[in-house]
């Protein structure tokens, strides 16, 4: 879940390109996805999207103005992308499956993105052929069962959101 060289980097902060928006992740994320689906490739303009899932109440807007933009998704249910109102950089999303309870923070917007390497690579069936996954890194062709990959503490935190 976190970089062993930095055992407890939290809280950790991030922001947009123009520096108008600053936010804080108050604790470690639930889990970090490196998604290789074609939707994430298109939305990020890159080969994948790296998202740290965290409870919304642990994701704090410190300064600046954001806007929510509804975009389509592969599920057909869409997602709300939270962007800087000035430079329009995507900071985090809320997907239909978890609603506003969980934020999917764009790891690249963190001040120290190297602190949150992926816990799993998902939708590798559509990854770019030149992307080489690290040996031994959890990877699945599509999606996965939480119970098979998440740490018990993260599962408990996620269950508490549904209570």
CORDAWO-V540884 format. One line per field, one symbol per residue. ss: DSSP state (a for helix, b for strand, c for the rest). burial: I if it has 16 or more other C-alpha atoms within 10 Angstrom, else O. A space follows every 50 residues. Layout:
ss = ???
burial = ???
This chain:
ss = cccccccccccbbbbccccccbbbbcccccbbbbbccaaaaaaaccccbb bbbbbaaabbbbbccbbbbbbcccccccbbbbbbcccccbbbbbbcccaa abbbbbaaabccaaaccccbbbcaaaccccccccccccbccccccaaaac caaaaaaaaaaac
burial = IIOOOOOOIOOIIIIIOOOOIIIIIIOIIIIIIIIIIIOIIOOOOOIIII IIIIIIOIIOIOOOOIOIOOOOOOOOOOIIIIIIIIOOIIIIIIIOOOOO IIIIIIIIIIOOOOIIIIIIIIIIOIIOOOOOOOOOOOIOOOOOOOOOOI OOOIOOOIOOOOO
